[in-house]
């Protein structure tokens, strides 16, 4: 029996044993969970029908002539900023205020971000500095020096008119992947934002009308860019998230001319997405891409542009070390590099350097070693877990008084242990395993029970792992989620023996560390020569 099968049977038995006392108290006969109630089955069917409703939000496609006229004016620069704001929803129907997808699903924020992203990309392409920086505060406004670097990037990308159309479609529809009601209507392996959009484009007609006038080649290019963004997100790389992802990306982009095109297209799409991050505040330009953010992102791009002339190892680590040093972290020893990378994951500033170093020092020796090994593993020769939504998880944990950064790091260590025990490494088709922490990140934000600090230990009793090749999604058990967020949880050691054993192991680890520290201090004291003479 495989480790995954054992884990499934174990979780099933636990849920059945939890239900058993309730059945014995009543008049019901003990039956397998599948036969307990037809009412539950009907309820599930009704919920499924309700979840499928968002897939019926079809929009009429734009007129082909309107799309062609818009793109021609865009290329020739014959459309002003106010005209762009008026015409974009007419060509990209998802953004229509009345009949668009985001309006029907009541996700206006994503609509605004998409609008800001598209306008910003047009301004970048047209070298319209004043329009681009219009919503930025004068104290943080993008400098002319960095604007020149952005123009250099645009020239390097060398996007064709057809590809520009695809970029705009990408920016118009990408926000649909963040609509939870849409994700719930899709298969379990299409739940992350990029997978949601890719699935809708390939399997659900009418819901994304902007893509209807793209060629099959451009559709494939968008899907490939979505996959790239899932594996390597430039927003996160600017915070040093994904070393292993860059290894894979660099290897792929060096393979052929077509993949070089994909690299450039993907980067342009990601830059456009970032430009709209603060689109809820203003859609007139890019409020996000100010001087500070541009400096960080341009630094990442400068290293990426070296692909082909330098090794992937040199490209990535050159960037990581420069970011760590900029934050004031030493980078001489492996554990120092790991802390520096963790600082980027936590979105720490140089002022918060001490807080992170304190949290790291409070970890046990074993926990620090586990984190260091994973943060420095290459994902090629060594097994490495890449955690999507990890920056969000750490940021939410740090801002939650019931959790904190140190406990969140312990939770991450425990999760890595569960991934290995559950057989995820053996079931993967590569040494690079991508783990989706979206639910974990949301959980870290919502939990209110201080007992969570003891119970973030991600044992099989409380989570479910859904694996497809080298992609793993972490789902938190509903019962555990309710207990933790409502404050009704109480520790049951018999229910979570692995967690108890891990706690004992950690306490022993702490004792050993303290003893080693005390011993080193004892023998580091220089003896008094006068005392030695009297011996």
N, C-alpha and C positions, 0 to 999 in steps of 0.2 A: 504494500500500500504506500503511495507517495506521501511526502510530508504535507502537500496541499490537501489531499483527501483526508488525512488524519486530522488536520486542523478543522476541516468542514464538519466531520463527524463529531469532533469535540465541541464545537460551538452549538451544533444541533442538540446534543445531549444536554448541554447547559441550559439552553432555552426551554427544553422539555421538562427538566427537573425544576426549573423556576415555576412553570405552569402547573406541575403535578399537585402541589399542596392546595391550590385553588380548586382544582377539580375534586379532590378528596373531601373538601369542606362542603361542597354542594352535592347535588343529586346526579351530576353527570358521571358517565362512565369514562375511565381513563382511556383515551384514544390517541393515536398519533396526531401531531399538530395539524397535518393536512386535512383531517376529517373532523376537526372540532366543531366547525360551524359553517353552514352555507351562507349565513348572514355576512360573515367576514369575507367570503368569496365575492358576494354581490357588492359589498362595499368597495372591495379592491377594483372590481370591474368599473364601477361608477367613477372612482377616482382616476382610473386610467382614461376613461372617456373624457373627463374634465381636463386631464393633462394634455390630451391630444388636440384640444380646441385651438391653441395658438398656431398649430400647423395649417389652420384654415384661413389665416390672415393673409390672403392673397391680394396683391396689388396689381393693377393694370400696368403692363410694361410701357416704357416711354416710346414715343413715336421715333422711328429710326431717323427720320429727317431732322427732328429736333436735336437728337443726340449728335448727329453729324455736324449740324450748324454750330452747336455749342462748342464742340471740340475744335472746329476750324477757327472760330473767334478766339478761343483760348490760345491756340497755337500762334495766331497772328497778333495777339495782345489787343484785340479790339473790344474787350469787355472790361468795364470798370469794376471796382470792388463792390459798390452797391448793386450793380447788375449781376455780379456773381452770386451774391447772397440771394437775389430773387430767382435766378435761373437754376441754381444747383438742385433745389427740391423738385423742379419740373423735369429734370433729366434723370436724377437719382431718386426714384419714387419712394424709396424707404424713408426719406427725410421729409416727406410731405407732412405739413402740420395737421391735416385732417385725416387723410387716407393712408398715410405711411405706416410701415410696420411698427416703428417705435411709438407712434401716436396711438395706434390701436392697442398695443401692449402696455401703454402708459409708462414708457421708459424714456422720458424727455431728456434726461441727463445724457444718455448715450447718443441721442439725436444731436444734442448740442456739441458733444465732443467730436462727433463725426464731422459736423459742419466746420468747426474750428480747425480740425485736421486737414480737411480738403482745401479750405481757403489758404491756410498756411503753406501747404505744398505748392499751390498755384503761385503764391507770392515768392516762394523760394525759386521756383522755376523761372519766374519772370524777373528776378532780381529786384523785387519791390520792397526795399528795406523799410520805408516809412509805413507801409501797410502791415508788414510783418510785425513790427515792434509796437504798433499803435496801442495795444492794451497793457503794455509793460510800464511799471513805475520807473520814473526817471533815475532813481537810485540803483535800480537793478537792470537797467536797459542793456540790451545786447550791443556790444561795441562794434564799430566799423571793422576793427581788426578781425574779430571772430566772424562777422558777416562775410568777410572776404574768404575765410576758411570754409564757410558753408557753401559759397559759390564754387570754390575749388572742388568740394565734394560733389556738387551737382554736375560739374563738368566731367569729373572722373566717372560718375555713374553712367553718363551718356544715355539717358533714357529716351527711347523713341516715342513718337506720338501715340502709337498703339499701346505701348507699355505705360505711358502716362494715363491713358484711359483706364487701363487695368489697375494702376495704382489708386486712382480715384474711386473705382468700384471697391477695391479692397478697403479703403478708408471708410466708405459709406456703409459697408455691410459688417465690418469686423465687430462692431458693438453688439450685433445680434447674438454673438456667442456668449455675452454676459447676461443675457435675459434668462433667468432661472426657469421661467415657465416653459420656455422653448427647450431648454436642456432636459427638463423632466419628461418631455414627450419623446425623447430620442433614446436609442439603445444605450446600455450602461457603458459601452466603450466609446461613446461620443459625448462626453460630459464636459471636458475642458473647453474653454472658449474657442480655441482654434479648431478643435474637432467638430464642435457644433456648426460652425460656419462651413467647414469643408463638407460635412454631411448634408447640410441644407442645399448647398450648391449642386451636389451630385445626386441627391435623392428626392428632394421636395421641389416640385415645379411651382413657379409663381410667387413664392414667398420672398425671393430676392430678385426683383425685376431688373435691377441695374445690370445684372450679369447677362441678361438675355441677348444683348447685342455684341458680346465679346466672342472672339473666335475660340475654338477648342484649345488652341495653343495658349491663349491668354488665361483661360479657365485653369488649365493645368499649371501654369506659372503661378497663379494665385494660390492654388492648393499647395504647391511646393513651398511657397513663401510662408503659408500658414504652418506647415510642418517645421520649417526652419525656425519660425518664431516660437513654436512650442519647445523645440530643442535648445534654442539659443535666443534669449530675449535681450536685446541691447539695453533696455532699461535696467535690467538686472546686472548685465555685464558691466555697466558703468558703476555698479556697486559690487563688482567682483563676484557675481553669483556662480557662473557656470564654466569652470575651467574645462571639465570633461566635454561639455557641449561644444566648446570652441575647438577642441581637438577634432571632434567628429566633423564639425562644419569646415574646418580648414582642410582636412583630408578630402572632403567631398568637393570643395570649390577648386582644389588644385587639379582635379581629374580632367576637366575638359573646358572648352570655350563656353559651352552651354551652361555649365555650372558656374562659371565666372559671371555670366549674365544673371543667373539666379541669385548669386551673392549680392550683386549690385541692386537688383530689383528688391530683394528682401530688406536690405538696409534702407533703401528709400522708403519702403512701406513702414518700417519701424520708426524711422525719423518722423514721418507724417503722423503716425499714431501718437508719438510723444508730444508733438506740437499741440495736440488737442487735449492733453491731460487736464488742463484747467479750462476746458471749453464751457463748463457750467458758469464760469464767471464772465467770460467774454468770447464771442464768436467772430470778432473783427480781425483777429490775427492770432498770434501765439503768445498767450500770457505765460506759458510754462518755459519756453525756450529763451530764457533771459541769459544774462552774462555768465552767472555761476553754472547753471545747468548746461549751457552750451560748452563751456570750458571742459567740464567733465566728459561729456558725450563726444566732443571732438577729439579728446585724448584717446578714447576707446576706438574711434574710427581711424585715427592715424595709425594705430597698431594693426587694425584689420586690413588696412590698405597695403600692408607689407606682405600679405599672403601671396605666395608665389615666389617672393624673393628671400623669405626667411622661413625657418621651420615653424610649425604650429606651436611647438614648445617655447621657442623664443618669442613669438608673437604674444602668446598669452601671458607668460611669466614676466615679460618685460612690462606689460600693462599692470599686472597685479602688484609687482614690486613698486612701481611708480605711485600707484594709488595708496599703498600701505605707507610708504615714506611720506607722502603728502599729508597723511593723517597723523604723522608723528610716531609711527610704530617702528621698532627695530626689525630688521629682516635678515639677521645673521644666522639664526638657528631655525630648524624646521618648525618648532612649536611657535616661534615668533611670527613666522610667515602665516601659520594657521590662524593665529589671533588677528593678524592684520586682515586676512581675508574674511574672518568672522565679523570684523568691524564694518566691512563693506556690506556684508549680508544684513547686519543690524541697522544699516543706514546711519551709523554713528558719525558724529563730527569730531573734530580734534578736541573739543571741549569735553566730550563724553568718553574720551579715551580711558580715563581712570576708572570709570564705572564698569567698563567692559573688562579691563584687566583684573578688577576686583572680583567680578563674577567668575572669570576663568580660574582665578587662584582658589576660589572656594569649591571648585569641582574636585572630585577625587582623582587620584592619579590614573586609575583605569578609565574614567570618563574622558579625561583630557587626552589620553592616548587614543581612544576610539575616535574622538572628533578629529584629532590631528591626522590620523591615518586616512580617514575619509576625505578630509579637506585637501590632502596632498596626493591622494590616489589619482592616477591618470585615466582610469576608465578604459584602458586598452590592455595593458599587461596585468593590471590589478583591478579587482572589483571596486566600483565606486557607485554610490547612490547620489543621484542628482535630484534634489527636492524642489519641485516647482511650488510657488507660493511660500517658499521659505522666508524671504524677507518680510512678507506680510505676517507670517506666523511669529517671527521674532519681534517685529514691531508691536504687534497686538499684545504679546506676552509681556513685553517690557512696560507697556503702558497700563497693564492690568494689575492692580494692587494684590489681587488674589493669586497671582502667578509669579511674575518677575522673570528676569532673564536667566538667572541661574537654574531655576526649576524648569524653564523651557528647554534649556540645553540638556538637562537630565532626561526630559521627555524625548528629545531627539535621539539620545544615546539608546534609550530603551526601545524606541521604534526601530532603530537599525538592528538591534538584537532580534526583535520579533520578525523582521523581514528575512533574516538569515534562518531562524528556527522554522519559519513557515515554508521554507524551501523556495523562496523567490529567486535566490541566486542560481539554483540548479535549473529552475524553469525558464530563466532568461536566455535569450539567444545571443547575448553579448555581455561583456563585463561592465557596460554602461547601463545602469538601471535607473529609469526616470520614475520618481515617486511623486504622485499628485497629493499635495498637502492642503488642498483648498478647504476641505471640511475641518481639518486640524487647525488651520489658521483662523477660521470663523469661530471654532470652539474656544480657542485661546482668548478671543475678544469677548465672548458672551458669558463665559463662566463667572459665577459670583460666589461659589462655595470655596472658602479657604482650604477645605480638604482636598481640593484639586491639586494643591501643591504636592500631596502625597500620592495622588492617583492618576497623574499623567502617564504613569507607567503603562505603555501601550501594549498590554497583553492581549492574547487572542480572546480573552473573555470580554473585551470591550471594543474591539475593532474588527472590521472585516476587510480583507485584502482582495481586490479584484485585479487579477493580472492578465495581461495580454502581451505575450512575448516579453519584451524588456520594459514595458510600461505597467506600473502598479498604481492603483487608486486606493487610498486609505479612506475607509468609511467608518464613522464612529457609530456604535450601537445606539439605537434610538433611546432605549431605556437608560443607558449610561448618560447620554446627552441630557435627558430631562432631569435626571437626578442632580447632575452637576450644575446646570443652569438655574434650577429651581431651589437649590440648596437643600435637597432631601437626601443626599447621599450619606451613607454610613459604611465604614470599612467592614468588609466581610472577608477575613483572611482565608477561610476555607474555600471561598469561591475563587480566590486569586492566589493560589500557592506560588506560581512563578514570580509574582510581584513581591511576595513576602521574602522568597529566597534572594531575589535581586536586592531588596533592601538590606538584608543581612550581609550580603556580599559587599555592598557599598559601605556599610558601617565598618566592616573588617578592613576594607581598603583605606578608609579614613584613619583608623587606628594605626595601620602599618605606616601610612604617610607621616603621621604625627611622631611615631617612634623613630622613623628614619630621620626626620627633621631634628628631633631632640638629640639623637646620637651624633649627628653631624655638628650640632652646636657644641656638644660636650667635647668632642675631639678637636674642634677648631680653636679651643682656648689654648693659648701658648703657655707652657709650664713656666713656673718661676724657677730660675736657675739656683737661687739660694735654697729653695726647698729641696731641689734635687741633690744638692751637695750634702744635705743632712740625712739623706736616706742611706 
